[in-house]
Structures are given as C-alpha cells and as structure tokens.
Amino acid sequence: MPRSSPTEVRTESVKKHVAAIHTSGELSLLERKLSNVLLLHSYDNLLNTRTHRLPVRTLMLVLGWTESENTEKLREALKQLATTAVEFNVMDDGRERWSVMPILSFAEIRAGVCSYRYDEALAEKLFDPSIYATVNLGVQRKFSKSHALTLYENCLRFQKVGSTGWIELPVLRKLLGATQEYYDDFRRLNSKVIQKAVKEINDVSDINVDVEYQRLGRSVTGVKFLIRQGAQQSLLTPETEDEFAHVRDSEIYRKLRAHGIGDKLALSFVIEDEERARLVVQLAEEKDRKGQIKRSTAGFIRTLIENKADVSEPEYEKEKREKAQKQAAAARTRTLDARMQELRIDFDRLQCASAVKVLTQDEKRAFARQFVEGDGAKYAREFRPDSPGLFSGSVGRVNFASWLRNRVRPEFDATKFDGWLSENHQEVSLQRNS
C-alpha cells in the first residue's frame, strides 16, 4: 500500500470538505492550520494510504513556527484534533445525512516524524470532489485569529456565487466557535468576532468580504457575507507565495543549488537534516578539489544523501576543529572580559563624579575637615575653608578630590551598569548577552 512521502509537502491549495469546514469552528487557530496542512500533505493518497507521515521539522516550517525545537504545542494540537468531533450536515442542506467522527483517528510523533491517520469514512468524505472548498495555505499562514480563518474557509465555498446567503445567528456562532454565553449579546458578537474577522480577511487574504444584517424589528436575526475577489490575489497565489523563503535564504541551500541540485530536492535535503547536507557538500567540494569526482558533484551529493552514506567527520578532524573553536571562543572571552573591566572602571568613575557633583559646598567643606584631620593631615596648612577650591595648593586639591570620590562612591549597581552599557556600548552589551 503506498504511503505519503515523509520528506515532501505540497505548497498548493488544499481541498477542504465543506462539512469539515462547517464543523471545526471550535478549533484554535493553530489547530485549524495544522488540520489544513495535514490534509494537504495526505490529500492525493487519502483513499489508498492508511498512515501518512511528515517530518516534524517540515511541519513546523510549513506552519511558520520559529520554535522548531518545541514539539509540546504540536502534541497538544494533535491531541485536540484527535478528540474534536466532525459533525457532518450541520447546515442541513440535504446533501449529507448526519454523521460524526474525530478529525484524526491516530497521531504519533516518533524519531522526528509525525504519523497520522483519518477514519476511513472521513477520508472518503474529505476526498469527495463534488463538495469542497479550496484553502490556500499561503494565505492561511497570514491569519492571526481563529474566527477570521474559520470565516475565510466558509466564505470560499460561496466565492463563485458572491454571497453566503442568510445565516441564522445560532448557526453562525456554532460555525465560528463563538458559542459562549458572552456572545449572547449580538453587539459583542458583532464587534469582537464578526467585524474583526471581516477586517482580517480583507487585510491579509485573497478575497474581500462585506457583511449585511437581517433584522426582525430592532433585533438582528441573521447575517449574510458578500464575497468578491481581493486585490491581493496576485500576491498570494500558491505559485508566488514562497512557503520556504527562509530555507532558500540559507547558505547550504544556495550551495546545493550551485552544485546543480534541483529546488525541491535541495529543500527536502535541508529540511530533513541541514547538518548532514552541510557535511555532504563539504565532502563533495573536498573530493572535487582533489579531482576525485569523475562526473558531477550533483550526482555525488544525491548518491550520498539518498543512500544515507556515513559522512561524519573523521575523529581527528573533528577534534582539531573543536579545539580550534574552543581556542577562538576563549580568545573572544578574554578580549570581552578585558573590555568589560575597562568599562566598569569608566562606569565607576562616572558614578563617583555624579555623586560628588550633587554635594553642596557645606558638605564638601565638612568632608575636607575630615580629610585634613585624618589621611590628609599633611595638607592641613593648605586647607582654606572659605575658598571655593578648599585648598590653596594643587597637590592638596588633587589628593582631596581622590579621597572624596572614594568616600562618596556608591555601591556597584549591576542593573544600572547593564542599562548604561546597553545605551552607550551596545556592541559590547550584545556580545556579553550572546
């Protein structure tokens, strides 16, 4: 039985069964996006494959996540999909009889791969080409609110006719997952859910939506959404929306392409194991420089990666490289420590100068008396209490100034120092915190 390839994920639109769109309103934004991505990956094999697989890292990238090492949220989202019921024919449009089933019948994360299954009956319904809407994953990644993505998905069904028709408020609330008592007040439902969802759709998607209200007396009993093609369509189509721009910006991807590896293959190599791809390219370049590759480096690279050849560094080379890295890091640390010491002295000098500056003349005079009665006794003859400088000789003034700074020096304040460092020596502050 064929299986979904674990290293490829399409970046086109996903056919989303209308009933599935209508009944997943209670899912969070993350869970809805995840559901769409999983369906996109498995759609072509829904009827002939039981278990679908996708590398966790690929899944993270398609979802637009930055926390690529954190799978806890992914586990929670998968758990929610496995426990959320899909209730078909919620719109009571006569096309389907009532049925219910979970979105996912099975999910597993193991060895960096996400495996999942759909119930056979659900797979058949999702694959039914006669009743579906199309969800563009390039667009869905731009949504930040679950209500907006849910409404967007539902409006797609009616895009060709230009209107959803009148939807009664109880049905709308169920579709959008706004069934809490708080939304019994239509003003709240309208301002917090409907208007915000419409605004986000119009801001980020490939369609524009307007809303009309059906009234009975002074009460709103239903709404209708008018749909037209958005001005942003040309910018957001699957062909131009680059789901993997950040991968294509990486050095290793560019090197693979320079060696003649195709775009999709280079993407899959980097996504599956970037470090391994780097080592393979490094080995290919070394052998090519020595004239040990008879044909193309592209063929050599593909063979090594696809055959999972051992390309780990020799132990000696690894130790040599790690030693050089440690020495370089130690040198950077020594340089940074020396610079930090200089800056602490500068900071201390400024703090002392500020403390002296706020002293009144009477306070300075009192300190000068303490000075000549103690450590500065030999300058007693130069002491002039009524003189602005307090001492007639320059040597006495200099020594008193040094003594005074030590007396009024404030305790070192790490928080103030960090703030001063960040404001006046940003490059050092960044190195220190890196």
C-alpha positions as CSV (number, residue, x, y, z in Angstrom):
1,M,0.0,0.0,0.0
2,P,1.6,3.4,-1.0
3,R,2.4,5.9,1.7
4,S,2.7,9.6,1.7
5,S,6.3,10.6,1.2
6,P,7.7,11.8,4.5
7,T,10.0,14.4,3.0
8,E,7.7,16.3,0.6
9,V,4.9,18.6,1.3
10,R,2.9,20.4,-1.4
11,T,2.5,24.2,-1.1
12,E,-0.6,24.4,-3.2
13,S,-4.2,24.8,-2.1
14,V,-6.0,22.1,-0.1
15,K,-9.5,20.8,-1.0
16,K,-11.4,21.1,2.3
17,H,-14.7,19.3,2.5
18,V,-17.5,21.9,3.2
19,A,-18.8,19.9,6.1
20,A,-15.4,19.7,7.7
21,I,-15.1,23.5,7.3
22,H,-18.5,24.0,8.8
23,T,-17.9,21.8,11.9
24,S,-14.4,22.7,13.0
25,G,-15.2,26.1,14.4
26,E,-14.3,25.1,17.9
27,L,-10.6,24.6,17.0
28,S,-8.0,27.2,17.8
29,L,-6.1,29.0,15.0
30,L,-3.1,26.7,15.4
31,E,-5.3,23.6,15.3
32,R,-7.1,24.7,12.2
33,K,-3.9,25.5,10.4
34,L,-2.4,22.1,11.4
35,S,-5.5,20.3,10.2
36,N,-5.2,22.0,6.8
37,V,-1.5,21.3,6.5
38,L,-2.0,17.6,7.3
39,L,-4.9,17.3,4.9
40,L,-2.9,19.0,2.1
41,H,0.0,16.6,2.6
42,S,-2.2,13.5,2.5
43,Y,-4.9,14.5,0.1
44,D,-3.7,12.7,-3.0
45,N,-3.4,9.4,-1.1
46,L,-6.5,9.7,1.2
47,L,-8.2,6.7,-0.2
48,N,-5.3,4.3,-0.7
49,T,-3.0,5.1,2.3
50,R,-3.8,4.4,5.9
51,T,-0.9,6.1,7.6
52,H,0.5,9.4,6.4
53,R,3.9,10.7,7.6
54,L,5.6,14.1,7.6
55,P,8.9,15.2,9.3
56,V,8.2,17.3,12.3
57,R,10.7,19.9,11.1
58,T,8.9,20.2,7.8
59,L,5.6,20.5,9.6
60,M,7.0,23.3,11.8
61,L,8.3,25.2,8.7
62,V,5.0,25.0,6.8
63,L,3.1,26.2,9.9
64,G,5.5,29.2,10.0
65,W,6.7,28.3,13.5
66,T,10.0,29.7,14.9
67,E,10.1,27.3,17.9
68,S,11.4,24.5,15.8
69,E,12.6,22.5,18.8
70,N,9.5,22.8,20.8
71,T,7.0,19.9,20.0
72,E,4.9,20.3,23.1
73,K,2.4,22.7,21.3
74,L,2.3,20.3,18.4
75,R,1.4,17.4,20.6
76,E,-1.4,19.4,22.2
77,A,-2.7,20.4,18.8
78,L,-2.7,16.8,17.6
79,K,-4.4,15.7,20.7
80,Q,-7.2,18.3,20.1
81,L,-7.6,17.1,16.5
82,A,-8.0,13.5,17.7
83,T,-10.7,14.5,20.2
84,T,-12.6,17.0,18.2
85,A,-15.7,15.6,16.5
86,V,-16.6,16.4,12.9
87,E,-20.4,16.6,12.7
88,F,-21.5,16.5,9.0
89,N,-24.5,18.2,7.6
90,V,-24.6,20.8,10.3
91,M,-26.0,23.3,7.7
92,D,-28.9,20.8,7.0
93,D,-28.6,21.4,3.2
94,G,-29.8,18.0,2.3
95,R,-26.6,16.8,0.7
96,E,-25.4,14.6,3.5
97,R,-27.0,12.6,6.2
98,W,-25.9,13.2,9.7
99,S,-22.7,11.6,10.9
100,V,-19.9,12.2,13.4
101,M,-16.3,11.2,13.7
102,P,-13.0,12.6,15.0
103,I,-10.8,14.7,12.7
104,L,-7.8,12.3,13.3
105,S,-8.2,8.7,14.3
106,F,-4.5,8.4,15.2
107,A,-1.4,10.6,15.7
108,E,2.1,9.8,16.7
109,I,5.4,11.7,17.0
110,R,8.4,9.4,16.9
111,A,12.1,9.9,15.8
112,G,11.3,13.4,14.4
113,V,8.4,12.2,12.2
114,C,4.7,12.9,12.7
115,S,2.4,10.0,11.7
116,Y,-1.3,10.3,11.5
117,R,-4.5,8.6,10.2
118,Y,-8.0,9.5,9.1
119,D,-11.0,7.3,9.8
120,E,-11.9,5.6,6.5
121,A,-15.4,7.2,6.4
122,L,-13.9,10.7,7.0
123,A,-11.2,10.1,4.3
124,E,-14.0,9.3,1.8
125,K,-15.9,12.4,2.6
126,L,-12.9,14.7,2.6
127,F,-11.8,13.3,-0.8
128,D,-15.3,13.8,-2.4
129,P,-14.6,16.1,-5.3
130,S,-18.2,17.2,-5.6
131,I,-18.4,19.1,-2.4
132,Y,-15.3,21.0,-1.4
133,A,-13.8,24.5,-0.9
134,T,-10.2,25.4,-1.6
135,V,-7.9,26.7,1.2
136,N,-4.7,28.4,0.1
137,L,-2.0,27.6,2.7
138,G,0.0,30.6,1.7
139,V,-3.0,32.8,2.8
140,Q,-3.9,30.8,5.9
141,R,-0.4,31.4,7.4
142,K,-1.1,35.1,7.5
143,F,-4.1,34.8,9.8
144,S,-3.7,35.6,13.5
145,K,-7.3,35.0,14.7
146,S,-9.1,31.7,14.6
147,H,-12.5,33.3,13.9
148,A,-11.1,35.0,10.9
149,L,-9.6,31.8,9.4
150,T,-12.9,29.9,10.1
151,L,-14.9,32.6,8.3
152,Y,-12.4,32.8,5.4
153,E,-12.7,29.0,4.9
154,N,-16.5,29.1,4.9
155,C,-16.7,32.1,2.5
156,L,-14.6,30.2,0.0
157,R,-17.5,27.8,-0.6
158,F,-19.6,30.7,-1.9
159,Q,-16.9,32.6,-3.7
160,K,-18.3,31.9,-7.2
161,V,-21.9,32.9,-6.3
162,G,-20.7,36.0,-4.4
163,S,-22.8,35.5,-1.2
164,T,-23.2,33.1,1.6
165,G,-26.9,33.7,1.8
166,W,-28.6,34.5,5.1
167,I,-27.1,32.6,8.1
168,E,-29.1,32.4,11.3
169,L,-27.1,33.7,14.4
170,P,-27.1,30.3,16.3
171,V,-25.7,28.6,13.2
172,L,-23.1,31.3,12.7
173,R,-22.0,31.1,16.3
174,K,-21.6,27.4,16.0
175,L,-19.6,27.7,12.8
176,L,-17.3,30.3,14.3
177,G,-16.9,28.6,17.6
178,A,-18.4,31.6,19.4
179,T,-21.0,29.7,21.5
180,Q,-20.0,31.1,24.9
181,E,-22.7,32.9,26.9
182,Y,-20.7,36.1,26.5
183,Y,-21.7,36.3,22.8
184,D,-25.4,36.0,23.5
185,D,-25.3,39.8,23.2
186,F,-25.2,40.5,19.5
187,R,-23.2,43.7,20.0
188,R,-20.4,41.7,21.5
189,L,-20.6,39.0,18.8
190,N,-20.5,41.7,16.1
191,S,-17.7,43.8,17.5
192,K,-15.5,41.0,18.9
193,V,-15.9,38.3,16.3
194,I,-17.7,39.3,13.1
195,Q,-16.2,42.7,12.4
196,K,-12.7,41.7,13.5
197,A,-12.8,38.5,11.3
198,V,-14.0,40.5,8.3
199,K,-11.3,43.1,8.8
200,E,-8.5,40.5,9.0
201,I,-9.9,38.6,5.9
202,N,-9.8,41.9,3.9
203,D,-6.4,42.8,5.2
204,V,-4.5,39.5,4.6
205,S,-6.4,37.2,2.2
206,D,-7.2,36.9,-1.5
207,I,-10.9,37.7,-1.1
208,N,-12.8,40.7,0.2
209,V,-15.9,40.3,2.5
210,D,-18.7,42.7,3.4
211,V,-21.4,41.8,5.9
212,E,-25.2,42.6,5.8
213,Y,-27.6,42.1,8.7
214,Q,-31.1,40.6,8.7
215,R,-33.4,42.2,11.3
216,L,-36.7,41.4,12.9
217,G,-37.8,44.7,14.5
218,R,-34.8,46.0,16.3
219,S,-33.1,42.6,16.7
220,V,-30.6,41.1,14.3
221,T,-31.6,37.5,13.4
222,G,-29.1,36.7,10.7
223,V,-26.1,37.8,8.7
224,K,-25.0,37.5,5.1
225,F,-21.5,37.8,3.8
226,L,-20.8,39.2,0.3
227,I,-17.7,37.9,-1.3
228,R,-15.6,39.3,-4.1
229,Q,-12.1,38.7,-5.4
230,G,-9.5,40.6,-3.4
231,A,-6.9,43.0,-4.8
232,Q,-4.1,41.0,-3.2
233,Q,-4.8,37.8,-5.2
234,S,-1.8,38.1,-7.4
235,L,0.5,38.5,-4.4
236,L,-0.9,35.5,-2.5
237,T,-1.5,32.7,-5.0
238,P,0.2,29.4,-4.3
239,E,2.6,29.9,-7.3
240,T,4.1,33.1,-5.9
241,E,3.7,32.6,-2.2
242,D,7.0,31.1,-1.1
243,E,6.5,28.9,2.0
244,F,10.2,28.1,2.3
245,A,11.8,31.5,1.7
246,H,13.8,31.2,4.9
247,V,15.2,27.8,3.8
248,R,16.1,29.3,0.4
249,D,18.0,32.1,2.1
250,S,20.3,29.6,3.9
251,E,23.9,29.2,2.8
252,I,23.6,25.4,2.5
253,Y,20.6,25.6,0.2
254,R,22.4,28.1,-2.1
255,K,25.4,25.7,-2.2
256,L,23.2,22.7,-3.1
257,R,21.7,24.7,-5.9
258,A,25.1,25.9,-7.1
259,H,26.1,22.2,-7.4
260,G,23.1,21.6,-9.6
261,I,20.7,20.1,-7.1
262,G,17.1,21.0,-8.0
263,D,15.0,23.3,-5.9
264,K,12.6,20.8,-4.4
265,L,15.4,18.2,-3.8
266,A,17.6,20.9,-2.2
267,L,14.7,22.0,0.0
268,S,14.0,18.4,1.2
269,F,17.7,17.8,1.9
270,V,18.0,21.0,4.1
271,I,14.6,20.5,5.9
272,E,15.3,16.8,6.7
273,D,18.8,17.3,8.1
274,E,20.6,20.6,7.5
275,E,23.8,19.5,9.2
276,R,24.1,16.3,7.2
277,A,23.5,18.3,4.0
278,R,26.4,20.6,5.0
279,L,28.7,17.7,5.6
280,V,27.8,16.1,2.3
281,V,28.5,19.4,0.4
282,Q,31.8,19.8,2.3
283,L,32.9,16.3,1.4
284,A,31.9,16.8,-2.3
285,E,33.9,20.0,-2.5
286,E,37.0,18.5,-0.9
287,K,36.9,15.5,-3.3
288,D,36.2,17.7,-6.3
289,R,39.2,19.9,-5.5
290,K,41.4,16.7,-5.4
291,G,39.9,15.6,-8.8
292,Q,38.3,12.5,-7.2
293,I,34.8,13.1,-8.7
294,K,34.7,11.9,-12.3
295,R,31.3,13.2,-13.3
296,S,29.2,15.9,-11.5
297,T,29.2,16.9,-7.9
298,A,25.4,17.0,-8.0
299,G,25.3,13.2,-8.7
300,F,27.8,12.6,-5.9
301,I,25.7,14.7,-3.5
302,R,22.5,13.0,-4.3
303,T,24.0,9.5,-4.0
304,L,25.5,10.2,-0.6
305,I,22.2,11.7,0.8
306,E,19.8,9.2,-0.7
307,N,21.9,6.2,0.3
308,K,22.4,7.7,3.8
309,A,26.2,7.3,3.5
310,D,28.3,8.0,6.5
311,V,29.7,11.5,6.0
312,S,30.6,12.2,9.6
313,E,34.0,13.9,10.1
314,P,37.0,11.7,11.0
315,E,37.6,11.8,14.7
316,Y,40.9,13.6,14.3
317,E,39.5,16.3,12.1
318,K,36.5,16.7,14.5
319,E,38.8,17.1,17.5
320,K,41.0,19.5,15.6
321,R,38.0,21.6,14.6
322,E,36.5,21.6,18.1
323,K,39.9,22.5,19.6
324,A,40.2,25.5,17.2
325,Q,36.6,26.6,18.0
326,K,37.3,26.4,21.8
327,Q,40.5,28.4,21.4
328,A,38.8,31.0,19.4
329,A,35.9,31.2,21.9
330,A,38.4,31.5,24.8
331,A,40.2,34.3,23.0
332,R,36.9,36.1,22.4
333,T,36.1,35.7,26.1
334,R,39.4,37.1,27.2
335,T,39.0,40.1,25.0
336,L,35.5,40.7,26.2
337,D,36.5,40.3,29.8
338,A,39.2,42.9,29.4
339,R,36.9,45.3,27.7
340,M,34.2,44.8,30.4
341,Q,36.8,45.6,33.1
342,E,37.7,48.9,31.3
343,L,34.0,49.8,31.0
344,R,33.3,49.0,34.7
345,I,36.1,51.4,35.6
346,D,34.6,54.1,33.3
347,F,31.1,53.5,34.8
348,D,32.5,53.7,38.4
349,R,34.3,57.0,37.5
350,L,31.1,58.5,36.2
351,Q,29.1,57.3,39.2
352,C,31.7,58.9,41.6
353,A,31.7,62.1,39.6
354,S,27.9,62.3,39.7
355,A,27.9,61.7,43.5
356,V,30.5,64.5,44.0
357,K,28.6,66.8,41.7
358,V,25.4,66.8,43.9
359,L,27.3,67.7,47.1
360,T,26.7,71.2,48.4
361,Q,29.7,73.4,49.3
362,D,29.0,72.9,53.0
363,E,29.1,69.1,52.6
364,K,32.3,69.4,50.7
365,R,33.8,71.6,53.4
366,A,32.8,69.1,56.1
367,F,34.5,66.3,54.1
368,A,37.6,68.4,53.7
369,R,37.8,68.9,57.5
370,Q,37.6,65.1,57.9
371,F,40.4,64.7,55.3
372,V,42.9,67.1,57.0
373,E,42.1,65.6,60.4
374,G,42.9,62.1,59.1
375,D,44.6,60.8,55.9
376,G,45.3,64.2,54.6
377,A,46.8,65.8,57.7
378,K,49.9,66.9,55.8
379,Y,47.7,69.2,53.7
380,A,46.2,70.9,56.7
381,R,48.2,74.1,56.1
382,E,46.7,74.3,52.6
383,F,43.1,74.0,53.9
384,R,41.1,77.1,53.1
385,P,37.5,76.6,54.4
386,D,36.2,79.8,52.8
387,S,37.8,79.2,49.4
388,P,35.7,77.6,46.6
389,G,38.6,75.1,46.0
390,L,39.1,74.5,49.7
391,F,42.8,74.0,49.3
392,S,45.4,76.6,48.2
393,G,47.8,74.1,46.7
394,S,47.1,72.0,43.6
395,V,48.6,68.8,45.2
396,G,46.2,69.2,48.2
397,R,43.2,69.7,45.9
398,V,44.1,66.7,43.8
399,N,44.6,64.4,46.7
400,F,41.4,65.6,48.4
401,A,39.4,65.1,45.2
402,S,40.7,61.5,45.0
403,W,39.9,60.9,48.7
404,L,36.4,62.4,48.3
405,R,35.5,60.2,45.3
406,N,36.3,57.1,47.4
407,R,34.2,58.4,50.3
408,V,31.1,59.1,48.3
409,R,31.5,56.2,45.8
410,P,28.0,54.4,45.5
411,E,27.8,50.6,45.7
412,F,28.0,48.9,42.3
413,D,24.6,48.6,40.8
414,A,24.5,45.8,38.2
415,T,21.1,46.9,36.8
416,K,22.3,50.5,36.3
417,F,25.5,49.2,34.7
418,D,23.6,47.0,32.3
419,G,21.4,49.9,31.3
420,W,24.4,52.2,30.8
421,L,26.2,49.5,28.8
422,S,23.2,48.9,26.6
423,E,22.8,52.6,25.9
424,N,26.4,53.6,25.4
425,H,28.2,50.4,24.3
426,Q,25.6,48.4,22.5
427,E,28.0,46.1,20.7
428,V,29.7,45.0,23.9
429,S,26.3,44.5,25.6
430,L,25.2,42.2,22.7
431,Q,28.4,40.2,22.9
432,R,28.0,39.8,26.6
433,N,24.5,38.5,26.3
434,S,25.1,36.3,23.4
